[in-house]
């Protein structure tokens, strides 16, 4: 393979594309001593922005509830711009769905933990995510349904 044909993968930029925090039941919710039930949803999406340049956005929504009352809800869209060239087309979906989210996840986890702590709650540290397993699970579901998935992955 000549140098011109060698696969290229580089990070051009990592940034917080969007971030929100809601505490709908403040200030009363700060008096609650029960441990909340925490639900985490992940959504990853990739888009071509230029020749050989892609933006991948990993959106993570964390909701904490005690009973029916929401303690907090935060949504973070951590994005990255990646230069990806000379990668076979059949492998591109895996690169955008596994490789890029693996790079973005630690950044998103830090933003989420810090935001929740600054809001006055104990920090929520998200467990590592196996994006490869989730990717293949999504492929299996798509094959069973005979249609493309929505890219939304729910963790409980």
C-alpha positions in Angstrom: 0.0 0.0 0.0 1.4 3.4 -0.9 1.4 6.3 1.5 -1.4 7.9 -0.3 -3.6 4.8 0.4 -2.7 4.4 4.1 -5.7 4.8 6.4 -5.7 8.2 8.2 -7.5 8.8 11.5 -6.9 12.0 13.4 -8.7 14.1 16.0 -9.2 17.6 14.7 -11.3 19.0 17.6 -13.2 17.8 20.6 -15.9 20.1 22.1 -19.1 20.4 24.0 -21.7 21.0 21.4 -24.7 21.3 23.8 -25.2 20.9 27.5 -28.3 21.4 29.7 -29.2 20.8 33.3 -32.7 20.9 34.8 -33.6 20.7 38.5 -37.4 21.0 38.3 -38.1 20.4 42.0 -35.6 22.7 43.5 -35.2 23.7 46.3 -37.4 21.0 48.0 -35.5 18.2 46.2 -32.3 19.0 48.1 -34.1 18.0 51.4 -34.7 14.5 50.1 -32.3 11.9 51.6 -33.3 8.9 49.5 -31.0 7.5 46.9 -32.3 8.4 43.4 -32.8 5.9 40.6 -30.5 7.0 37.8 -31.2 6.3 34.2 -28.7 6.8 31.4 -29.4 7.1 27.7 -26.7 7.2 25.0 -27.1 8.3 21.4 -24.3 8.6 18.9 -24.5 10.1 15.5 -22.0 10.8 12.7 -22.1 13.1 9.8 -19.8 13.9 6.9 -18.9 17.6 7.0 -16.3 17.7 4.3 -14.3 15.3 2.1 -12.6 12.9 4.7 -13.9 15.0 7.6 -16.6 13.8 10.0 -18.4 15.1 13.0 -19.5 12.6 15.6 -21.8 13.6 18.4 -22.2 11.5 21.5 -25.3 12.6 23.4 -25.8 11.3 27.0 -28.9 12.0 29.0 -28.8 11.3 32.8 -32.1 11.4 34.7 -32.2 10.9 38.5 -35.6 10.4 40.2 -36.8 9.7 43.7 -40.2 8.1 43.2 -42.0 10.2 40.6 -40.0 13.4 41.5 -37.1 14.3 39.2 -34.0 15.3 41.1 -32.2 16.4 38.0 -32.0 15.8 34.3 -28.8 16.6 32.4 -28.1 16.2 28.7 -24.6 16.6 27.2 -23.7 16.5 23.5 -20.0 15.9 23.3 -18.7 16.2 19.8 -15.6 15.7 17.8 -14.3 16.5 14.4 -12.3 13.6 12.9 -10.2 13.3 9.8 -10.9 9.8 8.4 -9.5 9.0 5.0 -8.7 5.8 3.0 -10.9 3.7 5.2 -13.1 1.1 3.2 -16.7 2.2 3.1 -17.9 -1.0 4.7 -15.7 -0.2 7.8 -16.7 3.5 8.1 -19.9 2.9 10.1 -17.9 0.9 12.7 -15.2 3.7 12.9 -17.9 6.3 13.4 -20.0 4.1 15.8 -17.2 2.5 17.9 -13.9 4.4 17.6 -15.1 7.9 17.7 -17.5 7.5 20.7 -14.8 5.6 22.6 -12.7 8.8 22.3 -15.6 11.2 23.2 -17.0 9.2 26.1 -14.4 10.2 28.8 -14.8 13.9 27.9 -18.6 13.6 28.2 -18.3 11.6 31.5 -16.2 14.4 33.0 -18.6 17.2 31.9 -21.6 15.3 33.3 -19.9 14.5 36.6 -18.7 18.0 37.1 -22.0 19.6 36.1 -24.0 17.4 38.5 -21.6 18.1 41.4 -21.7 21.9 40.7 -25.5 21.7 40.9 -25.2 20.5 44.5 -25.7 16.8 44.0 -23.2 13.9 44.6 -21.3 13.4 41.3 -22.5 10.6 39.0 -19.6 8.8 37.5 -20.7 6.8 34.5 -19.3 3.3 34.1 -17.3 2.6 31.0 -19.3 1.7 27.9 -18.5 -1.1 25.4 -19.4 0.7 22.2 -18.3 -2.3 20.1 -20.8 -4.6 21.9 -23.5 -1.9 21.5 -22.7 -1.5 17.8 -23.1 -5.3 17.1 -26.2 -5.4 19.3 -27.7 -2.6 17.2 -26.7 -4.4 14.0 -28.5 -7.6 15.2 -31.6 -5.6 16.0 -31.6 -3.9 12.6 -31.3 -7.3 10.9 -34.2 -8.8 12.9 -36.4 -5.8 12.1 -35.1 -5.5 8.6 -34.6 -1.7 9.0 -32.0 0.7 10.2 -32.0 1.5 13.9 -32.4 5.0 15.5 -28.9 4.9 17.1 -30.4 5.3 20.6 -28.9 3.1 23.2 -30.4 2.9 26.7 -28.5 1.8 29.8 -30.2 1.2 33.2 
